[in-house]
C-alpha cells in the first residue's frame, strides 16, 4: 500500500504509534455509530483495530493532517460490490471517518477526491462506490460534493451495533463520468 498525498493530508499506512490519535475520535458517539460500529471502550481496543488494519488485505489509510503531524481519521478502499448486477466490473467502495474536532474544514472531500483519482488512474477501476446511512447527513454532503451519483438504498441490520436496522444509501462514480469531469475541467482551463 503506497502513500497518497494532497495539499494538506497524507494518506498512509497505520502505525502502532497512532493509537492515541485513533482513540481520540473512535471513542466518540458521533463517529462509530455513523460508520456502523460501537465507540471504542479504551486505547487497547483502538490498538487492536490498528493491528487489524495492518494485517488486512483491505486498504485502510490513516488520514494524517500534515500541519499537525496527527492522524485525524481514516479512509478505506474496500472490496465491496453493493450492486450484484454490476459485479463483473472492477470496483471498490470508499469508507471514511473523521475526528469531529476537524469536521467542516473540507478534509474528507479532499481525501475522497484523492482516493477516487487513485482508484481510476492507478487501480484502473470501472466503478467507485460510497455509501452512508440515511441519518448521516454529513456523509451525504461529502458524497454530493465529491460527484457521486445516488443509485439505490437498502435496509440492513448491523451486527456490530446490536442488530440496529438502518437504511443504507449507495452512490457511485463510473470511470466514464470521472473522465468526462476531467475533460470538462481541462477544457475550461484552456
C-alpha positions, 0 to 999 in steps of 0.5 A, spaced: 500 500 500 503 506 497 502 513 500 497 518 497 498 525 498 494 532 497 495 539 499 494 538 506 493 530 508 497 524 507 494 518 506 498 512 509 499 506 512 497 505 520 502 505 525 502 502 532 504 509 534 497 512 532 493 509 537 492 515 541 490 519 535 485 513 533 482 513 540 481 520 540 475 520 535 473 512 535 471 513 542 466 518 540 458 517 539 458 521 533 463 517 529 462 509 530 455 509 530 455 513 523 460 508 520 456 502 523 460 500 529 460 501 537 465 507 540 471 504 542 471 502 550 479 504 551 486 505 547 487 497 547 481 496 543 483 502 538 490 498 538 487 492 536 483 495 530 490 498 528 493 491 528 487 489 524 488 494 519 495 492 518 494 485 517 488 486 512 488 485 505 483 491 505 486 498 504 485 502 510 489 509 510 490 513 516 488 520 514 494 524 517 493 532 517 500 534 515 500 541 519 499 537 525 503 531 524 496 527 527 492 522 524 485 525 524 481 519 521 481 514 516 479 512 509 478 505 506 478 502 499 474 496 500 472 490 496 465 491 496 460 490 490 453 493 493 450 492 486 450 484 484 448 486 477 454 490 476 459 485 479 463 483 473 466 490 473 472 492 477 470 496 483 471 498 490 467 502 495 470 508 499 469 508 507 471 514 511 471 517 518 473 523 521 475 526 528 469 531 529 474 536 532 476 537 524 469 536 521 467 542 516 474 544 514 473 540 507 478 534 509 474 528 507 472 531 500 479 532 499 481 525 501 475 522 497 477 526 491 484 523 492 482 516 493 477 516 487 483 519 482 487 513 485 482 508 484 481 510 476 488 512 474 492 507 478 487 501 480 484 502 473 477 501 476 470 501 472 466 503 478 467 507 485 462 506 490 460 510 497 455 509 501 452 512 508 446 511 512 440 515 511 441 519 518 448 521 516 447 527 513 454 529 513 456 523 509 451 525 504 454 532 503 461 529 502 458 524 497 454 530 493 460 534 493 465 529 491 460 527 484 457 521 486 451 519 483 445 516 488 443 509 485 439 505 490 438 504 498 437 498 502 435 496 509 440 492 513 441 490 520 448 491 523 451 486 527 456 490 530 451 495 533 446 490 536 442 488 530 440 496 529 436 496 522 438 502 518 437 504 511 443 504 507 444 509 501 449 507 495 452 512 490 457 511 485 462 514 480 463 510 473 470 511 470 466 514 464 463 520 468 470 521 472 473 522 465 468 526 462 469 531 469 476 531 467 475 533 460 470 538 462 475 541 467 481 541 462 477 544 457 475 550 461 482 551 463 484 552 456 
